[in-house]
Amino acid sequence: MASFKPTRIQVYPKLGEKVTQDTLYWKNYKAPVQIKEFGAITSIDFSPLAPHTYAVTASTRVHIYGPFSQEPVKTFTRFKDTAYSGRFRSDGQLLVAGCEDSVVRLFDVSGRVAIRMFKGHTKAVHVTDFTSERYQIMTGSDDYTCRLWDIPNSAELTSYREHTDYVRCGTTSKLNRDLFFTGSYDHTVKLFDARVDKSVMTMDHGQPVESLLLFPSEGLLVSAGGRYVKVWDLLKGGQPLVSLKNHHKTVTGLCLGSNGQRLLSASLDRHVKVYNTTNYKVVHNFDYATSILSLGLAPDDESIVVGMTNGVLSIKHKKSPEDSKGAVQQKRQPAYRVFVKGKNYVPKQDDYLVSKPVRQHLAKYDKQLKKFNVSKALDIAMEQWLRFRKSEIPMAVIKELERRGTLKNALAGRDERELCQLLSFVIWNLVDPRFTAILTTVAEMLLEIYQSTVGMSSLVDRQLLRLHELLDKESECQQELMEVLGMLDVLFASAPPRKEVTLPGDSRANGLALGDAGTHQPQLQTS
């Protein structure tokens, strides 16, 4: 008795990923190192000086990690509530952080106790940064204010209350000690000058602003909020330069890499996208396990550090040249002797041939097909499509049912939920050229079987309307393509025929004299 032949799943070729220099560059990182923190990681900041340690703000602590350490080399725990926005000064000697209790604390990196405490805000402080002269601090709070503080005197210098919602991000100018930017949940980005008592520039982002980034030249400002990343031209009065919408959820972090040639954005959709700052196109994408709250990139792109909502800190280090060479050596093919081993062995007369029967493992839908349960086989294939979005599996089962002549029986007898599932599959894949022929047959059978039930179920009627709209759009598209094809046929038909052109002064064609091409014969020479 012949054994049952499993359903053959046709494998379709996949389009290969376009390999560019950016792809090779950003894939040259080791496997990520993951560290569990005490809470959601809200801020990551790298020290501007070597060895480029970085501060991680999570829960009620600020940890400082070394460039290759998996344990914090320093921890600041003098916070009564959740800490925010741990930032290094430009010389790497001081660190400032805000807190949920509205107090701003200043730490010496070599110590543990806060050397200054700035009190004046009435709500949580989410934004802190040092000015370029290094003796002043800018802060932003949920009390709608942003303030400047003097470090030596622990005194407030000035306060601005122009925002109408929480101030959640900000940055200071590295070229001018009096300029700083703030972003708020009132959808605005404001530029303040400490020499005047009000903002000097306002830009409307259109969404609650989550992060700000200033280019090194300080001619461009990048704001992130909602699904949008927007670039503003400050030299033209804050005019919008470009708006990027490549994320599916709120963008939470921004940073620059490759000496300002690449822009990185992190989002709650678990992706970090890399943009080319010349044309602002996505050149690479990183995927992570959960939503991302903070992003940091070491100088010279040596490390990518990402903080996530579940408290996991993910660190990727760039591979060294030795690691890259080792990876290439590991891909070496097996030696020739591995393939020829045993090929020349000649069995002897007394040898016994041991054959082990191979057990056939059938998929669930094949088991039902073997039992001639065609409806159950189709149900199982559709479940796998919903679970894995692999259209090849139900398509292979449908083709097998059509070959057996039992496709109509498998489609009949469906309830409302199963019929909607079948119609959804048809709508999803009908315009795919690989499946159009067989799914057209399936759609005709479904309409023939269930035409008497039209109007009895709102869900089924909605799916049928979607199918009708899809067919209308596809027919219009095909009609337009046929019109374009007709235009091309007219152009090709009216084109003049190709003519052979003889170069001037050339009396020969293909090495033969004109007029003698058919009569030229070789002659023998006689001496």
N, C-alpha and C positions, 0 to 999 in steps of 0.2 A: 504493500500500500504506500502510495507516494505521501511524503510529509507535507504539512501545510506550509505554503510559501508566505512569509510575512509581507505586509504592505510595503511597497518600495516608496520611501520618502525622497522625492526629487530634490537634489541640492542645486540651488541657483547660485551663480557667481556673485560675490560681493564686491562692491567698489572699494578698492584699497584706499587707505588714508593717504592724503597728499603729504609727502615728506618734504619739509622745508628746513631751512637752517634753524628757524625758531623751534620747530618740532624736535630736532636733534638736541638743541641747546637746553630746552626746558624739560626734556626727558632724561637728562643726564644727572638725575638725583637718585640717591639711595632709597631703600625702603624706609617709610616714615617710622620715627620713634615716637611712641605715644606715652604721655604722662598724665595720670589722673590727678586733677586739682580738686579743691574742696567745693567749688561751685562754678557757675558759668563764668567764662573768661571774657572780660569786657574790654581789656586793653593789652596791647603788646607794643613795647617800644625798645628799639635798639640803641645802645650807647654809641655816640658818633666816633669814639676813640677806640683803638685796638685795646684789648682783644675782642671788642664788640660783644660785650655781655648784653642781655636783654631782660627787661622788667616785665613780668606777667602779673596783671592785676586780676584777682579772682576772690570772690567772697570777702572776707575781712582781712586779707593779706596781700602783700606785694612781694613776690618772689623774684630774685635775680638769679638767672641761670648763666653759666659759662657757655662759650660757643659750642662745646662738645659734651657738656655734662648733662647727666640725666637726673641729677639731684640739685636743688637750689643751693647756691654758694652763699646766699644771704637772704634773710626773710625779715620783713617789717610787719609786725603784728599789732602795732599800737593804734588800732582802729576799733571804735566802739560799735561800728555797723559796717555795712558793705562799702568797700573801697572802690574808687573809680580813677581812671586816667593817670596811672603812674608814668611820669615823664622824666627823662634825664635832661640835665643841663648840657650845654654844648661842650663843656670840658669834662663831662662824665663824673664830676665829683658830688653833685647834689641831685636829689630826686624829689619831686613834688607829686602829691596825690590828693584827690578830693575824697569826700566821704558822704555817706547818707545822712550823717548827723550835722551837715552843713559846715564842718570845720575843714580847712585846708592845712595839710601838714607838710613840712619840709624836712627832709632827712639828709644826713651826711651818709654817703654810700659806705664809708668805712665804719660807721657806727650803727646803732640800733634804735636810739631814742630820737624823737622828733626834736630838731633844734629850733624850729619856729612853728607857731600855730597861728593861723589867720582866721579870725572870727568876724563875721559881718553878714554872711549870707543867712537866709532864714529857711532854706530848703536844701535838698541834696545838691552837691557840687559834682557835675559830671565832666567838666572841662577844666583842664589845667595845662599851662605851658609857660616856658620861660621866654622873655623877650631877648632880643639880640645882644643887649648890653649886659645880660646875665645877672642883673641885680633887681629885676622886677619880675613879677608873676602875673599872668593873665588867667582869670577864672571865669567860668560860666555856670549858672545854677538853674534849678527848677523854679526859682523865685522870679524868673524872667529877666534877671540882671546879669551883666558881665562887669567885672571889676579889675582894676590894676592895683597891685600891692607892692610896697617897697620892702625888700628883704632885710636890709640892715635895721630898719626901725620897726618892722612888723606892723606897718601902718597902711591903711587904705589910701591910695592916691586919687582915684577917680572911680565913678560908678556910672553905668549907662543902663537905662531901663526903656529901651525902644522896642524890644521884642514883646509879643503878646502871647507867647507860649514858652514851653520849656526850651532852654538853651542846652543842646546836647552835643555840640561839636564846635571846634574852633582851632585856629592856628595863628601863629605870629610870624611877622616878617623877619627874615634873617638879614635883610639889608637896611631896614629902617626900624629903629627901636620903638617908634611911636605908633606903628601900624599893626593892626591885628584884625582877623576875620572871625566872625561867629555865625553859626548856623542853628536854626531853631525849628521847632515843630510848627511854627506859624508859616512855614514854607519859604521863608526869606533867608538870604545870606547878606550880612551887613559888614561893611568895612568901616572901622573906627580909627580915628586919629587922636592920640592922647592929647594933642595940643588944642583941640577944639572940644566942645561939650556935646557934640552930637555926631551921628554917623555921616560919613562923606560919600557913601555909595551903597545902594541897595539892589539886590538881584532876586528875582522871584523864581525859585526852583520849581514850584508847582506841586511839591510833595513835602512831607516832613523830612527835614535834612538830617541825615545820620552821620555824615563824615565829610570833612573838607581836606583838600590837599593843594599845596601851593608848589608850582614848578620852581626849580632852582633859579631861573631867570626872573621869577615873580611877575612875569607878564601874563601868565595864564593861571587860572584857578579852577580846580575840579571840585564839584559838589556831587554827593550821592544821597539819594532819598527816593523811597518807593522803588520802582523797578528801573529808575533812570539814573544815568551818570551823565552829567552835563559839564561842558568845558566853557569857561567864560574868558573873554579877552579883556583884561583889565586896562590895557593901553587904549582901548576904544570905549572907555566908560562903562565897562561891565556888559558888553554885548555878548549874547550867546554865540559860541563858535560852532559847537556840535552837541547833539543830544544822542546818547547811546542807550539802546533798550535791548540788551542781550541777556538779561537775567529774567527769571520767571517770578522771583519774589524780591523782598526788600534787600537793597544793597546796604551792607553794614560796614564795610572797610575799604580803604584805598591806600595804595602805596606805589612808589616809583621804583623801577629797576633798570639795570643796564645803563647806568649813568643818565637816567632821564629819558632813555629811548623807548622804554616800555612802561605801560601803566597797568597795574593789577587791581582788580576789584573782587571783593568777596561778598557773598550773599547768603540769605537764608535758604536758597535753593540748593545748597551744598556744593556750589561750584566756585572756583576761583578762575577768572578769565584774564588773559594777558592780551593787551592791546598794543598795536604799533602806534606811537604818538605822532607819526607822520601822516597816516591816513585814518587812524582810529578804527582799524579793522582787527577782529579777533584773530590772533596768530596761534594761540594755544589755550588749553582748558585743563584744569585740575579738578578731579572729583573727590569728594570726601564723604564720610559716612553719615554725618548729621549736619544740621544747620550751623553756619559759621557766624560768629559774632565779632571776631577781631582778626587782623592780619598784620604780619610783620615780615619784612624782607631785609636780610643782612646786607651790608655794603658788599659790592662786587658779587651779589647774588649767591653768596656762599651757603645761605640757609633760608628756607621758607618756613615760617612758624605760623600756625593757624590755631586759634582758640575757638572751641565749639560750645554749643549750648549745654551739652551734657557734662561739661567740665573736663573734657579731654583736650590736652595740648598735643598737637601733631607737629613734629619737627622733621623736615627733610633736609639732609646735607648733600651738597654737591659731591659727585664722585671725583676722586683724585685720578690723575693719569694712570697710576698703577692699577686702580680698580677697573678702569675702562679696558686696559690691556688684558687683565685677568678675565673680564667678561667675554672678550673676543676669543681668548684661548679656550674657554669652556665650550664654545660653540663648535669646536673642531669635530669633524665627522669621524665615525669609527674607522679603525684601520682596515686595510684590505683583507687581512687575514681573518677578520671576524666574519666576513661574508662568505669566504671560501671554506670555512671550517666545516668538515664533514662532507664536503661535496664529492671528494674522491674516494669515499669509503665504499668498499664492495662487500655486500653481505655474504656470509659464508653459508655452507649447507646446513650447519647445525644451529644457526641463529633463529631465534623466535621473534616474530613481529608482534609487538604489543600495541594494540590500537585501543584508544580510550574513546568511548562514544561521547560525542559532543552534545550536550544538552541544549536544546533550543529554547531561548528565552523570548517570549512573545510579549509585545506591548498589550495593554489592557484592551485597546480597540481591536487588536488582532485576535485576542482570545474570544471576543464577542463575534467577530466575523467567522471564526472557526466554528462557532456554534450556530451560525446563521442568524444571530440576533442583530439585524442590520440597524434597527433604531437605536439600540443601546450603544453600538459601535460609533454611530454618528454623535450621540450625546457625549461620549467620553472624549472624542476628538474635539468637539466644541469646547468642552471644559478646559482642555489643555491649551486651546487658543486663547481663551480668556485669561488663563493663568500666566502664560509665557509669551503671548502675542506672536506665536509661530504659526503663520497662516499655511505653511507648507504641510503641516500634519492633517488638518481637516480637508485640505484640498486633495491630498493623496487618498484619504478615505472616500471622499466624494467620487473621485475618478474610479476607484475600485468598485464602488457600488454601481456606478454607471456601466462599467464593464460587465458586471454580473446581471445588469438589468433590474436591479432592486432599488434604484435611487428613489423612485416615486413612492415605493412602500416605506422607505426610511423617512421621507419627508412628511408623510401623512400621519394623522392622529396626534398632532401636537396641541398642547394647551397654550394659553396666552403667553406665558413666560418663555417657553421653548420656541414659539414662533417668533417672538420679538428678538430672541437671541440669534436665530437663523437669519432674519432680515438684517439685523445689525452687522452680521458677518458679511452678508452679500453687499451691503452698502459700503462697508469698509474696504472691500477688495475688488469691487466690480470694475473700477477704472484701471486696475493694474493689468497691463498687457499680458502678463503671465497667466492670469486667471480669468480673463474676460470671457473666453469661449465657454468654459464649463459653467461659470456662474450665471451666464445668460440663460443657459438651460435650466439651472436651479431656480432662477427668478421666474421663468415661465411656468415651471411646475408648481411653484408655491402659489402663483396667481390662479392657476387652473384649479388647484385643490381647495383653496380657501376663499374663492371669490364669493361664495355664499355667506361668509362670515363678516364681510366688509360692513362697517358701521356698528358692529356689536361691541367692539373694544376700542377705547380711545388710544391705548398704547399701540395697538397694531395699526390703527389708522394713521397715527403720527409717523410710524416707521414707513408706511406705504407712501405718505406724502414726501418724506425725505428721499425715498427711492425715485419717486416721480421727478422731484427737483434735480436730483443727481443726473438722471437720464436726460433731462432737458438741457442742463449745462453741458453735458458731454456731447450731445448732438449739435449744439451751437458751436462748440469748440471744433468738432470734426468738420462742420460746414465751413468755418473760417479757414481751417487748414486746407480744405479742398479748393477754396477760392484762391488762397496763396499759391497752391500747386498749379492752378490754371494760369495765374499770372506768370509764373516761372516758365510754363510750357510756351506761352506766347513769346516771352523774351528769347527763349532758346530757339524757337522756330524762326523768328525774325532776324536772328543773328546771321551775318554773312558767312558763307562757307569758307573754310580754311583753304588758302592757296599756297602752293610752293613758290618760294621766292628764290631766284638765282642771284647770287652775288655778282655785281658788275665786274667785268674782266675775267670771269671764270667761264671758259668755253666747254667745261666738262661737267658732267653730272655723274656722281658715284664712280668717278675714275674712268668713264668711257666717253669717247667723243660723241657730241650730239649728232643724232642721225645715224650713227653706226652702232648703236647699242645692240641691235639684233643681228647685225651682219659681221661683226668683228670676229675673226677666227685666228688662232695662232698659226704662224707660218714657220716651217723648218728652214734652217739656214744650211746651205751646202757649201762646202769648201772646194 
